[in-house]
């Protein structure tokens, strides 16, 4: 499912216009969204029954340039992480 299909599904499920659904999807999942801002601030976003979004620290490491095979230093970074909640896991396996 891509973003436009998600917007269509949200609009239908919530009984709202596609414009309103687009605003809601952007508010939750966009680059400057509520979830992104919370994670950037060091907070986790826990949605009971769905899952938890959190920013994790990835240590600096040595990688390899795929073209030459030479070692390349990769900087430490914060990366987004998602852990599915029990309700989501159960719905996928029922």
TORMIMI-254396 format. One record per atom (N, C-alpha, C): residue number from 0; x, y, z. Coordinates in steps of 0.02 Angstrom, whole numbers, plus 50000, padded with zeros to 5 digits. Each point is the difference from the previous one (the first is absolute). Example, Ala and Ser with C-alpha at 12.3 -4.5 7.8 and 13.67 -1.06 7.14 Angstrom:
<timar 0, <50660, 49716, 50390>>
<timar 0, <49955, 50059, 50000>>
<timar 0, <50045, 50060, 50000>>
<timar 1, <49982, 50053, 49964>>
<timar 1, <50042, 50059, 50003>>
<timar 1, <49961, 50055, 50037>>
This chain:
<timar 0, <50043, 49942, 50000>>
<timar 0, <49957, 50058, 50000>>
<timar 0, <50045, 50062, 50000>>
<timar 1, <49987, 50046, 49955>>
<timar 1, <50038, 50062, 49999>>
<timar 1, <49961, 50055, 50036>>
<timar 2, <50029, 50060, 50003>>
<timar 2, <49970, 50054, 50039>>
<timar 2, <49930, 50019, 49975>>
<timar 3, <49990, 50005, 49935>>
<timar 3, <49935, 50019, 49974>>
<timar 3, <49947, 49947, 50015>>
<timar 4, <50020, 49936, 49997>>
<timar 4, <49953, 49947, 50018>>
<timar 4, <49983, 50002, 50075>>
<timar 5, <50050, 50016, 50041>>
<timar 5, <49988, 50007, 50072>>
<timar 5, <49951, 50057, 50013>>
<timar 6, <50009, 50056, 49966>>
<timar 6, <49955, 50057, 50008>>
<timar 6, <49929, 49981, 49980>>
<timar 7, <49992, 49963, 49945>>
<timar 7, <49934, 49977, 49979>>
<timar 7, <49968, 49956, 50054>>
<timar 8, <50039, 49954, 50028>>
<timar 8, <49975, 49954, 50051>>
<timar 8, <49980, 50038, 50064>>
<timar 9, <50041, 50048, 50020>>
<timar 9, <49985, 50039, 50060>>
<timar 9, <49937, 50041, 49990>>
<timar 10, <49994, 50031, 49941>>
<timar 10, <49941, 50041, 49985>>
<timar 10, <49936, 49957, 50003>>
<timar 11, <50003, 49940, 49971>>
<timar 11, <49942, 49956, 50001>>
<timar 11, <49984, 49974, 50069>>
<timar 12, <50050, 49980, 50038>>
<timar 12, <49989, 49972, 50066>>
<timar 12, <49975, 50052, 50050>>
<timar 13, <50024, 50062, 49993>>
<timar 13, <49981, 50052, 50048>>
<timar 13, <49941, 50042, 49976>>
<timar 14, <49980, 49991, 49938>>
<timar 14, <49944, 50039, 49973>>
<timar 14, <50017, 50074, 49992>>
<timar 15, <50062, 50014, 49979>>
<timar 15, <50022, 50068, 49991>>
<timar 15, <50023, 50010, 49928>>
<timar 16, <50012, 50062, 49981>>
<timar 16, <50023, 50013, 49931>>
<timar 16, <50073, 49977, 49991>>
<timar 17, <50019, 49991, 49938>>
<timar 17, <50068, 49980, 49985>>
<timar 17, <50050, 50054, 50022>>
<timar 18, <49979, 50063, 49995>>
<timar 18, <50044, 50055, 50022>>
<timar 18, <50012, 49996, 50075>>
<timar 19, <49948, 49987, 50038>>
<timar 19, <50006, 49994, 50073>>
<timar 19, <50042, 49938, 50017>>
<timar 20, <49990, 49946, 49965>>
<timar 20, <50038, 49939, 50011>>
<timar 20, <50074, 50011, 49984>>
<timar 21, <50013, 50038, 49947>>
<timar 21, <50069, 50015, 49981>>
<timar 21, <50034, 50041, 50055>>
<timar 22, <49964, 50049, 50027>>
<timar 22, <50028, 50040, 50054>>
<timar 22, <50015, 49956, 50062>>
<timar 23, <49955, 49953, 50014>>
<timar 23, <50009, 49956, 50058>>
<timar 23, <50060, 49954, 49990>>
<timar 24, <50007, 49971, 49941>>
<timar 24, <50057, 49956, 49985>>
<timar 24, <50065, 50039, 50005>>
<timar 25, <50002, 50060, 49971>>
<timar 25, <50060, 50041, 50004>>
<timar 25, <50017, 50020, 50072>>
<timar 26, <49949, 50014, 50039>>
<timar 26, <50011, 50019, 50070>>
<timar 26, <50030, 49943, 50040>>
<timar 27, <49984, 49938, 49982>>
<timar 27, <50027, 49942, 50035>>
<timar 27, <50065, 49975, 49973>>
<timar 28, <50007, 49997, 49933>>
<timar 28, <50056, 49964, 49971>>
<timar 28, <50048, 50042, 49957>>
<timar 29, <49988, 50065, 49992>>
<timar 29, <50044, 50041, 49958>>
<timar 29, <50067, 50013, 50033>>
<timar 30, <50045, 50033, 49963>>
<timar 30, <50067, 50014, 50026>>
<timar 30, <49997, 50046, 50060>>
<timar 31, <49952, 50045, 50003>>
<timar 31, <49991, 50045, 50058>>
<timar 31, <49940, 49981, 50041>>
<timar 32, <49985, 49936, 50003>>
<timar 32, <49940, 49975, 50033>>
<timar 32, <50007, 49998, 50076>>
<timar 33, <49945, 49987, 50032>>
<timar 33, <49998, 49993, 50072>>
<timar 33, <50047, 49944, 50023>>
<timar 34, <49998, 49944, 49966>>
<timar 34, <50042, 49943, 50018>>
<timar 34, <50074, 50017, 49991>>
<timar 35, <50018, 50029, 49943>>
<timar 35, <50070, 50018, 49986>>
<timar 35, <50026, 50050, 50051>>
<timar 36, <49960, 50050, 50017>>
<timar 36, <50022, 50051, 50049>>
<timar 36, <50010, 49969, 50068>>
<timar 37, <49956, 49955, 50020>>
<timar 37, <50007, 49967, 50065>>
<timar 37, <50063, 49958, 50003>>
<timar 38, <50013, 49962, 49946>>
<timar 38, <50060, 49958, 49998>>
<timar 38, <50063, 50043, 49999>>
<timar 39, <49999, 50055, 49963>>
<timar 39, <50057, 50045, 49997>>
<timar 39, <50014, 50030, 50069>>
<timar 40, <49948, 50011, 50039>>
<timar 40, <50008, 50026, 50068>>
<timar 40, <50020, 49948, 50051>>
<timar 41, <50011, 49938, 49977>>
<timar 41, <50022, 49947, 50045>>
<timar 41, <49943, 49962, 50033>>
<timar 42, <49939, 50012, 49979>>
<timar 42, <49942, 49966, 50029>>
<timar 42, <49979, 49941, 49956>>
<timar 43, <49968, 49952, 50031>>
<timar 43, <49970, 49946, 49961>>
<timar 43, <49926, 50014, 49992>>
<timar 44, <49971, 49974, 49946>>
<timar 44, <49929, 50008, 49987>>
<timar 44, <49970, 49930, 50004>>
<timar 45, <49960, 49988, 50051>>
<timar 45, <49971, 49935, 50011>>
<timar 45, <49925, 50003, 49987>>
<timar 46, <49978, 49960, 49952>>
<timar 46, <49929, 49996, 49983>>
<timar 46, <49977, 49930, 50021>>
<timar 47, <49963, 49998, 50055>>
<timar 47, <49980, 49936, 50028>>
<timar 47, <49962, 49958, 49949>>
<timar 48, <50021, 49938, 49994>>
<timar 48, <49969, 49954, 49953>>
<timar 48, <50029, 50003, 49930>>
<timar 49, <50039, 50052, 49986>>
<timar 49, <50031, 50006, 49933>>
<timar 49, <50075, 49992, 50003>>
<timar 50, <50034, 50041, 50041>>
<timar 50, <50072, 49994, 50005>>
<timar 50, <50033, 50062, 50027>>
<timar 51, <50066, 50000, 50000>>
<timar 51, <50040, 50054, 50028>>
<timar 51, <50052, 50023, 49950>>
<timar 52, <50002, 50067, 49990>>
<timar 52, <50050, 50031, 49958>>
<timar 52, <50053, 50031, 50046>>
<timar 53, <50064, 49989, 49985>>
<timar 53, <50053, 50028, 50042>>
<timar 53, <50062, 50012, 49956>>
<timar 54, <50041, 50049, 50019>>
<timar 54, <50063, 50013, 49966>>
<timar 54, <50054, 49962, 50038>>
<timar 55, <50041, 49963, 49963>>
<timar 55, <50055, 49962, 50031>>
<timar 55, <50066, 50028, 49974>>
<timar 56, <50052, 49991, 50040>>
<timar 56, <50067, 50021, 49980>>
<timar 56, <50034, 49942, 49964>>
<timar 57, <50028, 50015, 49942>>
<timar 57, <50039, 49950, 49963>>
<timar 57, <50073, 50022, 50006>>
<timar 58, <50042, 49956, 50023>>
<timar 58, <50071, 50015, 50011>>
<timar 58, <50037, 50010, 49934>>
<timar 59, <50054, 50037, 50003>>
<timar 59, <50044, 50008, 49942>>
<timar 59, <50030, 49931, 49984>>
<timar 60, <50012, 49989, 49937>>
<timar 60, <50027, 49934, 49980>>
<timar 60, <50037, 50007, 49934>>
<timar 61, <50035, 49947, 49984>>
<timar 61, <50037, 49998, 49936>>
<timar 61, <49959, 49959, 49951>>
<timar 62, <49987, 50029, 49942>>
<timar 62, <49965, 49963, 49947>>
<timar 62, <50047, 49991, 49941>>
<timar 63, <49973, 49977, 49945>>
<timar 63, <50040, 49990, 49939>>
<timar 63, <49966, 50035, 49942>>
<timar 64, <50040, 50034, 49960>>
<timar 64, <49976, 50030, 49938>>
<timar 64, <49985, 49942, 49952>>
<timar 65, <49937, 49993, 49977>>
<timar 65, <49983, 49942, 49958>>
<timar 65, <50036, 50000, 49932>>
<timar 66, <50019, 50059, 49976>>
<timar 66, <50035, 50003, 49935>>
<timar 66, <50073, 49979, 50005>>
<timar 67, <50034, 50022, 50054>>
<timar 67, <50072, 49988, 50005>>
<timar 67, <50019, 49949, 50053>>
<timar 68, <49956, 49989, 50048>>
<timar 68, <50016, 49954, 50054>>
<timar 68, <50042, 50032, 50055>>
<timar 69, <50017, 50065, 49992>>
<timar 69, <50040, 50035, 50050>>
<timar 69, <49958, 50014, 50062>>
<timar 70, <50032, 49999, 50059>>
<timar 70, <49964, 50016, 50062>>
<timar 70, <49979, 50074, 50000>>
<timar 71, <49940, 50012, 50027>>
<timar 71, <49973, 50068, 50006>>
<timar 71, <49974, 50009, 50070>>
<timar 72, <50016, 50056, 50032>>
<timar 72, <49975, 50014, 50067>>
<timar 72, <49929, 50027, 49995>>
<timar 73, <49953, 49968, 50035>>
<timar 73, <49930, 50022, 50002>>
<timar 73, <49988, 50032, 50068>>
<timar 74, <49975, 50062, 49999>>
<timar 74, <49989, 50038, 50061>>
<timar 74, <49944, 49971, 50043>>
<timar 75, <50002, 50014, 50064>>
<timar 75, <49946, 49982, 50045>>
<timar 75, <49938, 50040, 49980>>
<timar 76, <49942, 49972, 50011>>
<timar 76, <49938, 50034, 49980>>
<timar 76, <49942, 49977, 50044>>
<timar 77, <49949, 50041, 50001>>
<timar 77, <49936, 49980, 50030>>
<timar 77, <49957, 49970, 49945>>
<timar 78, <49968, 49944, 50013>>
<timar 78, <49957, 49968, 49951>>
<timar 78, <49932, 49986, 50030>>
<timar 79, <49947, 50005, 49959>>
<timar 79, <49933, 49985, 50025>>
<timar 79, <49991, 49925, 50008>>
<timar 80, <49961, 49982, 50051>>
<timar 80, <49987, 49930, 50013>>
<timar 80, <49926, 49992, 50017>>
<timar 81, <49971, 49944, 49982>>
<timar 81, <49931, 49986, 50016>>
<timar 81, <49996, 49929, 50028>>
<timar 82, <49966, 49993, 50056>>
<timar 82, <49987, 49934, 50028>>
<timar 82, <49925, 49990, 50002>>
<timar 83, <49977, 49948, 49966>>
<timar 83, <49928, 49986, 49996>>
<timar 83, <49973, 49980, 50068>>
<timar 84, <49940, 50024, 50016>>
<timar 84, <49966, 49983, 50061>>
<timar 84, <49964, 49933, 49994>>
<timar 85, <49979, 49974, 50057>>
<timar 85, <49968, 49934, 50001>>
<timar 85, <49935, 49999, 49960>>
<timar 86, <49962, 50054, 50001>>
<timar 86, <49937, 50002, 49963>>
<timar 86, <50012, 49995, 49925>>
<timar 87, <50051, 50034, 49974>>
<timar 87, <50017, 49996, 49929>>
<timar 87, <50025, 49930, 49982>>
<timar 88, <50042, 49972, 50043>>
<timar 88, <50025, 49932, 49988>>
<timar 88, <49943, 49950, 49997>>
<timar 89, <49954, 50006, 50048>>
<timar 89, <49942, 49954, 50002>>
<timar 89, <49957, 50007, 49938>>
<timar 90, <49988, 50062, 49977>>
<timar 90, <49957, 50010, 49942>>
<timar 90, <50032, 49971, 49936>>
<timar 91, <50067, 49999, 49997>>
<timar 91, <50033, 49972, 49942>>
<timar 91, <49999, 49924, 50000>>
<timar 92, <49994, 49971, 50059>>
<timar 92, <50003, 49927, 50006>>
<timar 92, <49932, 49967, 50013>>
<timar 93, <49946, 50038, 49992>>
<timar 93, <49934, 49970, 50013>>
<timar 93, <49965, 49984, 49935>>
